[in-house]
């Protein structure tokens, strides 16, 4: 790989390569050949591409020698420089003119180190990390705990020494053997019934596996990474699919006045823990998408091995692409609408093609279930429809076959958080002159159009498409499931929001990644290392009762050790941040007094959209200062978070917080740490006593940072939103009261909720932390820590989450997929078409009960008789139901019970059918019922799937007295 200094051209002359190794570059009418040339710079330039500066005076180029990519500049007369290297311009001798990725040659006894480094299980396996640390502790620290970087920096003499070190080799053999057992042995999944899917493909725009592979921005990516790691621990045959961003997400620093600065360091795949997927002949495996105008978007496939789970990552920075296409995977969540659309087409369509390629090359079973993690990957359904159309299915039949095996997870509680594209932009990228040419563009557009009241008819909604292409969908907490059903209810007209077919699986976190080693060791002392590991990965129990046996003194000592480690980490990061902001070492003596390992420590770290309210704590600054500087019960706060590069409002919030934290009066008690990421988080969660979360309810879909903190014995102080709304108990935390009623002024709401936060801290949280019992320890605080570990611990595990996905979504989807053969798909599509056409003729004509009074006793069973019109449909096409339950003042039925009615005899002379059944009066108070007709088919996952329902007319309701009181 070649790297030389870059020249920032002000002339903007794009030079487009035409062939590898040689290309024609043009500016206006000027053009010249650039030859593949070994010159005075010391080797093959490779493919030259980039920018010319003015006429023939300079050119910025890229070299792809050796499979890497980088950039450099040749200045001067290009032809002259290539013909006569001695006349080439002089380079600054301090700067490297070439850069290589040099891989270490490991002695044979150390070869297993390479396999261990390339499998990301090391990121959550303590023994593997300890082994790498023992190779060279100083270089391990300098590498940021990245085995690939470590092995690239260890001197050959040290490797030779280790190859003769028998204790080290025994440890290496043991760790390598453990990895082999982990990869090949049966785990939880292999002990389950045979109807589970042979494989599941899991698509996400970002994955947070480890800081050594920075392909994530926040919670969505961390959740996806935890999903893969937990699937690996459980033995679930998952294939992850994402993109490889050459700049990842941005790195964050601060200016002197506290304004967020973004930096995008180039990531070289050759220096990451990934390998290139290759064809049998050794050439890189690729996928390609058709673009308008006859162009193509090519992408290489990189493989990250996440334990047992392969993660396929598509990279468009390949020589076959023009400059624009090379930049499609440049950065996460960057660029304009078309850039994002191309990313999502590559993720979805290209991702399916990458999965097919991987399975062909490796023999991995083909996925029976495709899981779309948020709407970004929704186009995967279109590619699978196109595959089936190529086998002879029509679009509608292929749609049914694809839906049967698709799961869609939404993480977004507000419509503004969903990717939406102009319909004309989408239309331009599909059809005869672009991608999926055999599929009618109107059919593509109809999948994503907001065809419901309040929708934007000219926008293509990725979440709407995801829901229409999936037979099963879920939110990520109970509350978020409710919010999602309400938000998307327009897709199922005629149904109450609680009947919308979107369930919920509450998120979890991968405990081996997020639990501090000290916490794990404390648990291992109680029950043994293997049982502790199983408890954190597989889970399955409702309580960790053995936590009750841990002495108070051990818990309190553990908490102080973790707090002390955080203080050390904060001071190092704060000092580095101030140096980046321009401070001199002589100015930073005060940093040594920042934070105190014996002071109540609050953590707040997350992305910085406005709804998460980073600065709510600053609402009353005098009150906050009193809390920070209290002479007997002080608190200290560690804050971190990134605002989206395009979100100036979020950047202003960061600056406001930073400026407050810069105040010499409080800077020893509150700090803002820039560049929040996984490495920081793994120190921050364990070291805090309180994890603060104060979003606008109900805009937090789940929020998993508090889960990670809880697994380390940190107590939660949070608004009742996301997972905390579901699992909060006063035994292990506090709920911040909210003012989320209709019509509350936003500023007034913030005032109310900030005051409630201050009250909790002043009156309940700090007194409990500082009060001491007879033993001299904070007994009541320690008991809350104990309850957090024993009661919350088993709930918040990613292992629990993935098992729920397997049992409640993946297994049913696999059964639907197997039932949906080509003939079954055709039959279902034809049936749906027939039912939709005939539905206007479906009516409820008459309802009567055996009751003669409006008062009845609890436990009474009434007879119900209903006459319905089915038009061109028959009883096999529908289900007639009685829906009953308590009613409110507007006669709306709550907590409804649904009972199907049975047809009696044949249709009458008018073609009407009679249905009968019991109506049980099983609740006291106002009670009501109604009757409705729904489509019914054995291959439907939900009776609401078609969005069709017929009920009694208002006149019939009034005449029949359907309401029982």
N, C-alpha and C positions, 0 to 999 in steps of 0.2 A: 504494500500500500504506500502511496506517495503523498506527502503533504508538504507544501511550501507556503510562504506567506501570501495572503490574499490582497488584491488591489481592489478597493471599492471604486468601481467605474462610475463616473458621472455621465457617461455618454449613452449608456443603455442600448448597446448594439447586441441583439441576441444572435448567438451563433448556434446553429442547429446541426447536430451530427447526422451524417447519412450512413455511416458504416463503422463498425468497430475497427480501430486501428488506423483508419484514414477517414477524413471527412472533408466536406466542402463548406466553407463558412462564407457568408455573404453580408455585406452592408451596402445597401443601395445597389449600385451596379458593379461594385467591387466584389471579387471572389477570388479565393486561392485555395490550393490544396495544402492540407497539413498532413505530413507523412508520419507513419509510425517510425520513430527515429530513436536510436540510442545515441545520446549526445553527451556533452561535457557534464551534464547534471548527474550522470552516473547510472543509466539504465533505461529501460523501456518506459516511455511516457504512457503507453496504452492508448485508450481512446481519448482523444482531445476534444473537449467540448466546453461551452461556457459563453463568455462575453468578449467581443472585441471592443476596444476603447475608442479609437478614432482612426479611420482609415486602416492602415496596417501597423499602427504604432504599438498596440498591445493586445493581448488576448488573455482572458481568464479561462482556465481549462480544468477539467477533471480527469483524473486517471483512475481506471478501474483495474489496474494491474493486480494480479494475485487475488482477484475476487473481492477486494475491498473498494471503497469509494472515498475519494477525498478531493480537495480542491487546491488550486494553486494559481499562479499568475506568471506569464512570460511577458516581459516588457521590452519594447524595442521592435525592430523590424522582424516579423515572424519568420519569413522565408530566409532572411539572412542569418537569423539565429539558428535555424535548423540546418542550413547548409554549412555554416562556419561557426561552430560552437565557441571558438575563441573570441568571436565578436559579440557573444551574447552579453546581456547586461550583468553588472556585478550584483551579487547578493549580499545582504547583511550577514557577516560571518557568525553573528550571535544566534541567528535563527536557523533552525533545521530546514534544509531544503528537501529532505525526504523523510518519510516516516513509514516504518514497517510494523506490522503485527508479527512479532517473533514468538512462536510457540516454544515452550521448553521441551527438550528431549529428556524424558524421564528414564532413569535406569530401570531395567526390567522389573526389579523387585518393587518399584514404586508405581508401576503402571496403573494399579487400581485407583490411585489418587485422581487420575484423569476421569475415570467413570464417576467417582464420587463427586468431583467438582461439577460435572455436566448434568448431574441429576439434582434438581433444586430441592430435593428432600433435605439436603444439608441446611436449608434455611429454617427448618423447624425441628431438626434432629440434633440434640445437644452433643451427643457423642461424636458425630461427624464434625461439628464445628470445633469441638475441643481437639480433635485430631489435627485439623488444619492449623489451629492456633499453635500447637506444639511444633509444627514445622519451623516456624520462625515468628515468635510472638510480636516482635516489633513490626515486621512486614505485614503480619496479619492485621494489626491495628491500622497501619498506613493504608492497607487495601480496603478499609471499611468493612472488613469481614467478608470479602468476596474471594472464594477459592480460586476462581479463574485468574483474577488479577494477582493473587498471591503467588500462584505457581509460575506466572510470567515474570516474577521479580526475584525469585529465590536463586542465589548464585549456584552454579554447577557444583562447587565444592561442598555446599551444604547438602545438595541432593545426593552426592556421592557418599557423604557421611551418613545420611539417613538410610541409604540402601544397605549399609552394613550394621545398622542399629537394630539389634534383635528385639528389644522391648518395643520399639516403634513398629517394627514389621509385624509383631504379634498383634498390636493394637490395630494396625491397618488391616490385617487379615480378618480380625473380628468385626470391624466396622463394615468392610466389604461383604463379609458373609451375612451380616445383618441386613444390608441393603438387598442382597440377592434373595434372602428369605422374604423380605418385605415385598419384593417385586413379583415373586412367583407363588407364594403360599396363599392358601384360602383365607379370606377375611369375611367380614359380616355378610357382604353381598352374596358370596358363594355358598352361604348356608341357607339362603332364602329359597322360596318356591321357584320352580322352573319357569313360570310365566313372566319373569322379569325380562326387560329388554336385553338383547345381545349387546347393544351399545347405544349410547346417548351422545348426540352432538350438542355442545353447549356454546352458544355464540354470545360474545360480549364485545363492545368497542374498546374496553380497557380491562387489564388484569393487574392487580397488585399482588404479585407473588413474593417479591423481595426487593429491597432497595437496589440490589445489584442488577435488576432488570426493570428500570423505571418506565413502566408503560401504564401508568395510572394517574388520575388526578384527584380522586377522592373516594367517597364511600362506595360508589357503584363498582369501581375497579377493585377495591379491597374486598368487597363482598364476593366478587367473581373469583378472585384469587383464593379466598377462604373456601368457596364452593369446590374448586378444583382440588385443593389440598385435603378437604374432608372426604371428598369422593375417593381420592387415592387411599386414604386411611381405611375407608370402608370397603375398598375393592370394587367400587362402582365403575363399570367400563365406560368412562366418559372420554370424549375427545373435545378439548377446548379449541375454539376458533376465534382469532382476533387479528389485529393489525400490528405490524412492527413499525413504530413511529421513530424516524431517524433523529428527532429532537425530543421525543417523549413529551411530557408536559413541561412547563417552564420551571426554571430554578428562580427562586425569589430572594432578592436582597432589598435593602432599604437605602434611600438617599439620606443625606444628613438631616433633612427636615421630615423624615419618616414616610416618604412616598414610596410605594411599592415599585421595584424595578424588576423587569422580567429578562431572563437570559435563557437561551436555547442552545445548550452545548450539543454538538454533533455526537451521536452514538454510532460507533462502528460495530456492526454485528459480530465481526471477528473478535471483538474484545468483550462480548457478552456471553453469558452461559447458554448459548443457542448453537445449533448446528444446522447446516443447510440440507434440506431434503433433496436427494439426488435420484435420478433415473438409473436404471441398471448400467447404462454406459458411462456413468459418472458425471453427466451433464446436470445442471441444476433443474429441479422440478419447477415448473411454472404453470400458472393459469393466465388466461387472457380474457378481457372483456371487450366487446365491440363498442366503439364510440361513434357519435355522429360524424359524417364526412369521411367514412371509410377508415378512420384511425382505430388504433387498438390501445388498450391499457394492459400492459403485462405486469405480472407480479411474481416474485420469487417466494418460495415457502421456506420459512425458518421453523425449526422444531425446538421447543423448550420442553424438557422432560420434567414434569412436576410429579415426582414420585412415580406412581403407576400411570399417571394421566399424561398423554401427549398434548401439548399446546401448539397448535399450528398458527403461525403469524405471517401475514402477507405483507410484502415489502415491494413498493412500486419503484424504488430507486435502482433501476436496472438499465443497462445500456440499450435495450431494445426500445425504450420509451423516449419520447421527446421531453424537453425540459419541463413542460407543464405537467405531463403525466408522471414524470419522476417525482414531482412534489406532492402527489396525492397523499402519500403517507408521511408527509414531512413532520407534522406535529399533531398532537391530540387536541381535538376541539378547536382547531384553528381554521382560518380562511373563511370565504364567503359561502353563499348557499350552494353554488355549483360544486365547490370544493368538498363541502360536507356531503352533498348528494353522491359524488363519486366515491368518497370514502365508504359510504353506507352501501352503495352498490357493490364495491369490492368486498366489503365484509360479508354481505349476505350472499350475493351470487357467486363471487369468487371464492367465498368461504366454503360453499357446498362443493364447488369443483375441487378445492384443496382437500376436502375430506375424501372425496372419491379417489383422488390421486394417492393420498396417504394409504387408504385401505387397499388400493391396487398394489402399491409398492411393498407394503408390510404384511398383508394378509389379515389385518385387523378386521373384525366383523363390521359390516356396514351398519350404521345407526338405524334403529327402528324408531327412535324418538328424536326430534329436533327441538331444542329448548332455546327460545329467543329471550335473552336477558335484556329487557328494555327494547324500544322500537327501532334502534339503530340498525339492527340486523334483519329487519322485517322482510327485505327482499329475498331472503333465503327461500321463502315460500314460493315466490315466483319462479325461481330456478328449478325447484322440485316439480312445480306444475309443468314447466317446459320439458323436463325430463320425461314425464309421463305422457305428455302430448306427442313427444317423439316416438313413444311406443304405441301410439294409435288412439289414446284417449282424447275425448273432447275436453274443452276447458272446464266445464262444470263438473264433469266426473273426476278430472284430475284435481280440482279444488277440494272435492270431498275426500279423496284419498290422502291429500297432503294435510288437510285439517285434522284428520284422525290421529296422526302421530305427532302433532305439534303442540308444544306448551309455550305460553307467552307470559312473561312476568313483567308487570309494570311497577316502576319505582317512583312514579311522578304523581304527586298529590295536587298539582295545579296544571291547567291546560298550557300555560305559558312555558312550562318546562319540557314540552314535547317538541321534537323536531317536525317542522311543517315546511313544505316546499310549494312554490308556485306550480300550479298544474301544468302550465306550458313548459316549464323547465323539465319536469318529469316526462312529459310527453315527448320532448325532443330526444330524450335518452333511451326511449324504447320504441320498438316497432321495426318496420322493414329496413330502415337505414341505420339502425343502432343495435341495441342489445335485445335479446329474445324476439327475433324478427317474426316468429310464427304465432306470437300471441298478440291479439288485437289490442291496440293501445288503450281503447276505451275500457276494456276489461281491466287492464292494469289500473287505470285512473279510478274506476269505480270502487276498487278495494280500499283506497285511501281517502276518498272524498268524504267531507263532513256533511252527510245528507240528512242531518237531524236538526230540529229547531235550535237556533242559535249558532249553528255551524257556519263556517266560511266556505261557500261553495267553490271558490277558486283555489283553495289550499288543499294540498295532499298531506294527510296526517299520518305519520309513521306508526303511532300507537293504534290508531283506528285500523290501519292495514294489519298490524300485528294481531289484533283481536279478531278480525275477520278471517285471518289465515290460520287461526288456532282454535281447536275444539275445547281446549282447556286453558284457563287463564287465572292468574292470582296476583294479589297485592302482597306486601311484605310485612304486614302486621295486621292484627284484627281491625284496628281503627283504620288503617290504610285500605283494607279490603272494603270497609263501609264507604270511605271517601271515594274509592275507585268505582264502586257500583253506582254511586250517585253521579259521579263525573261522566261516566260513559253510558248512563241509562238511556240516552237518546238512541243508542244502537238497538235497543230492545223495547220498542214502543208498546204500550199496553201493559207493561209489567211494572210493579212497584220496584223501587231501587233494591230492596233486600232480596228480590228474586233474580236480579241480573246475575248471569252465570260467571261471576268472578269470585273465586274463593280467596283464601289467604294462607300463606306459609310464613310465619314470622322468621325474620332473618336470625342467623346465629354467627358466631365468630370462631375461628380456628384456634382452639386453646393452646396447642403446642407452639403456635406462632406468637401468641400474645401474652402467655403466662410467663412471668419472670422466672429464671432458673431457681432463684431462692424460694419462690412460692412452690414450685414443683418439688424441690427437695424436701420442704416441710411436709408436703402431702406424702411423698415417698417414704418418709420416716415412719408415718403412721400405718400405711397399708402395703408398702413395697413398691418398687419402681414400676413393675409390669402392671400391677393393678391400677396404679396412679395413671399410667399412660393410657390404659384401656378406658378409664373413667373419663379422661379428657378427649378421647377420640371417638369411641363408639357411643359412649353415654348409655342411655336407656333407663337410668334410675331417676326417681323423682326428687330424691334428697341425697346429699352426701353427709350421712350421719356421723361418719368418723371424724368430721371436723370438730364435733363436740368434745372429742378427747384431747384436742391440742391445748396445752396449758396457756392461760392468759399471757404469761410472761413471754412465751415463744411467739405468740401473735404480735405482741407489742414490740418486741425486739425486731421482728421481721419488718414491721411497718417503718420503724425508724431507720433500718438499714436501707430500705428502698427509698425513703425520703432523702437520706444522705447522698445516695447515688444520684438522685435527680438534682440535688443542689450542685454537685460537682459538674454534672452534665450541663446544667443551665449556665453556670459561670463560664465554662469553656465556650459554649455557643454564643453567649452574650458578648464576650470579649472579641470573638471572631467577627460578630456582626458589627460592633462599633469600629473595628479596624476597617471593615468594608465601607463604613459610612464616613471614613476619613479621620477618625480619631487616632492620636498617637498613643503609644504605650504609656507614656508618662501621665496621660489624662485618665487612665483606666484603673488606677489603684482601688477605686471604690467598688469595682466588680468583685473583689475578694470578700466583700461583706454582703453581697446580694444573697438573699434567702437565708433561712436558718433551719437546720434539720430538726429542730424541736418545735417549729411553728406549724399550725394547721395550714395545710397546702391545698389550694383549689386549682384544678386544671380546667381549661376551656380551649379546645383545639378542634377546628373543622374548617370546611370551606367558608367563604364569607359572602354568600348572598344575603340580601337585606333581611329575609324572613328568619334567619338564624340569630339575628340581633346581637352581633358581636359587642356592641357598645351599650347594651341595656344596663350593664353594671355601672356605667358612667352617668346614669340618669341624674343621680344626686351625688355630686362629687364630694361634697363635704361629708356626707354619710359614709361614702366609700372610704374616704381618708381616715375617718374615725375607726372604721373596721380594720384597716391596714395597720394603723398606728396605735391601736388600743394598748395601754400599758400592761395589762394582765392577760388579755385574750386576743392577741393579734392574729390576723390571717395574712397569708401571702398567696399571690395568684400568678400562675404561669399561663400565658396565652400564646396561641399560634394559629396561623391560618392564612390561606391564599385567596385573594380575590381574582376572579376571571380577568384575563388581560384586557378584555373589552368593557369591563364593568367599573367605570370611574366612581360610581356610587359606592361600590364595595371597597375600592382603594381609599376613598375618603374615610370610610369607617376604620380601616387599618391605620391610616395616618392619625386619626383622632385618638385611637387607643395608644399608639406609639408615643404620641406627644405627651399624653398623660403619664405613661410609664417612664418617660424621660425626665420627669420632674424630680429634681434632687431630693425633695422631701419624701418621696415614696418609691424611688427607683430600686431601693433595696427590698421592697415588698411586692412589687408587681413588675413583670417583665413580659415583653413580646419577643418571641423567638421566630425569626424568618425561616423560610424554606421548610415548612412543615411537610414531613414525609414519613415513610415507614420506620426508618432508622430512629428518628426522633421519637415517634409514637411509642416504640417499644421501651423507651426509657421513661416517657412521660406518664403513661397509664399506671404502671406499678407505683410510681413515686408520689402520686397524689393521694390525699385523704378524701377529697370530695371531687366528684366529676360534675361540672355545671353544664346544664343544657337548658336554654331558654328561648326556643323558637316560638313563632306565632302558631298556636294550635289551630287547626290540625295539619300544618304544612310539613311536618317531619314524617316522611313515609315510615321510617323505622328508627334510624339513628343508632348505629352499632358501637360508637366509641364508648358509650357508657357501659356496654356489655363487656368490652375488653378491660375497662377499669375494674368492673365488678369482679372479674375472675382473679384479680390481684388483691382483693380485699378493700377496694376503694368504694366508698358509699356514693350513691347518686343523689343529686339535688337537681330536680328537673321538672319542667312543665309536663303535665300528663299528656304526652304526645307519643306517637310511635309505639315502641315496645314498652316504654315505661307506663303508658296508659293501661297496658295489658297486665303487667306483672308487678306493679308497685304495691308494696306493703310497708306500713310504718316501721316494721321490724328492721328494714335495711335501707332506709333512705327517707327523703322528704319530697313532697309534691309542692311545686310552686303554684299557688292559686292563680287562675287566669280570669280575664274579663273578656271572653270571646263571644259575648252575646251579640245579637243583631243590632247594628247601629252604633256600636261603640266607636268613638273617635279614636283613630290610631295613636295620636299623641297621648290622649287621656288613658288609653289602654296601656301604653308603655309606662306611664307614670304609676298606674295602679299595680302593675305586675312587678315593676322595679321595687316599689315600696314593699310589696309582699316578700320579695327576695331579701331585701335588707332586714326585714322583720325576722325572717327565718334564721338568717345568719346571726343576728344579734341575740335573739331570745332562745333559740333551740340548738343550733348547730355548734356554735363556739362554746357555750357553756358545757355541752356534753363532752366535747373533746378535752376540755381543760379540767373538768371536775375529776377528783381522785377519790377512789374508794379506800377501804381500810388497808388494802394491799399496797397502796401508793400508785396503783394503776387506774386508768380511766375505764372502770369495769363496764359501764353501760355502753361506751363506744366500742370496746372490744367485743361485746356481745352482738352489736350490730354488724361488725365485721364478720363474726362467726356466722350469723344468719345470712349475710350476703353470700358467703362462700357455700354454705350448705343448701340454701333454698334457691338462690338465683343461678349458682354455678351450673347445675345440670340443664337448666332451661336455655341458657344463652349459647349453647354449643352449636357450632356448625355441623357437627355430627348428627345432632338431633334434627337440624334443619334438612340436611341432605336425606336422612332416612324418611322424613315426611315427604319430600319431593318424590322419592322412590315409591313409597307406598301409596300416596294419594294422587300423584300425577303421572310419573313415568310408567308405572305398571299398568294403570288403566289406559294410558295412551298407547302402550305397546300392544295391549289386547285389541284396542280399536284398530290399530294399524294392521294387525294380522287378520282381523275380520273384514277389512276393507280391501279385498282383492279387486282386480279391475272390473269384474262383473258386478260385484257388490257396489262399487263406486258408481258405476253407470246406473244401477237400479236406484240408489239413493238420490242421485242427481235428478233422475227422471221423476221420482216420487216428490221431491221438493218442488220441482217445476209444476207438477200437477196440483199439489196442495196449495201453492201460492195462487195459482189461477182460479181454483175453486173456492178459496176462502171467503170471498164476499157472500157466498151462499150459506155459510155456516151461522146458525142463530140459536139462541136459547128462547123458546117460545112460551113455556109455561113452567112454573115451579109451585109445588104444594107440599105441605108437611101434615103430619098427623096431629099437630098441636092445634088446639082450639083457643088457647089462652096465650097472652104475651108474657105470663109468668110461668116459670117451670122450676122444678127442683133439681138440685145438683145430682148428677148421675143418671138423669133421664135419657133414654134413647128414643129419638123420634124417627119416624119413617119419612123418607124424602123421595118425591117422585118428580121427574123432570122430563119435559118433552122438548126435543131439539130438532132442528133442521140441519142436515148435513150436506144438502145440495148434491153434488156429484161425488162426494166422498162417502166412505162407509165406516162402520164402527172400528175396523182395523186401522184406519188412518188417524183416529183421534182418541183422546181420553177426556171424558167428562168428569169434572171434579167438583166436590163441595169444599169450600174454603171457609173455616170457622175460627172464631177466637174472640177475645175481648175487643170491644170497640171504644173509640174515643167519642168526644162530643160531636165530631163531624162524621161519625159512623165509619171511620177507617179501622180496619181489622189489624190488630197488632199480634205478634207472636202466633201467627196463623198455623192451624193444623189442616193438612190437605188429605182428603180421602177420595179415592176414585169410586165412581158409580158404575154399575153394570147395566148393559142393555138388556131389555126384556122383550122377547118375541121378535116380530118382524116389523118393518115400517108400516104405518097406516096408509090409508088411501091417498093422503096428501104427501106421502114420503117422509113423514115425521117418525123419529125414533123415541121410545120411552126408556129412560134410565132410572134405576132405583138404587137406594142404599140407605144406611143408617146415618144419623146425625147425633153424636153424643154430646150432651151438655155437661162438659167436664170442668167447667170453671164457673165461679160465682160472679155476680155483678153483671154489668151490661155485656151482653153476648150477642154476636151476630154471625151471619153466614151469607155467602153468595155462591153462585154456581158459575163455572166457566168451562170452556172447551179449548183444548190445546192440541196441536199436532202430536202424533205419537208414532215412533218408529224405533225398532230395536237398535239401530245404529246411531241414534241421537245421544249425545252426552248429557243433554239437558232439554227439558221440555220447553224451555224458553229459547232454544237455539235459533229457531226461525223468526223469532220476534212476533209471532202471530198468536192472538188470543181472542176468543169471542165470549161475551157475557150477556146478561140480561139487559134489556133496554131500561132507561129510567122509568118509563111508564110501567113496565112489568114489575120493577122493584117496588114502586109505590102501590101497585094493585095487589101484589102477592104478600106484602108484609114480610119481607125477607129479614127484617131486623127483629131479633128476640131480645127483650129486656127483662 
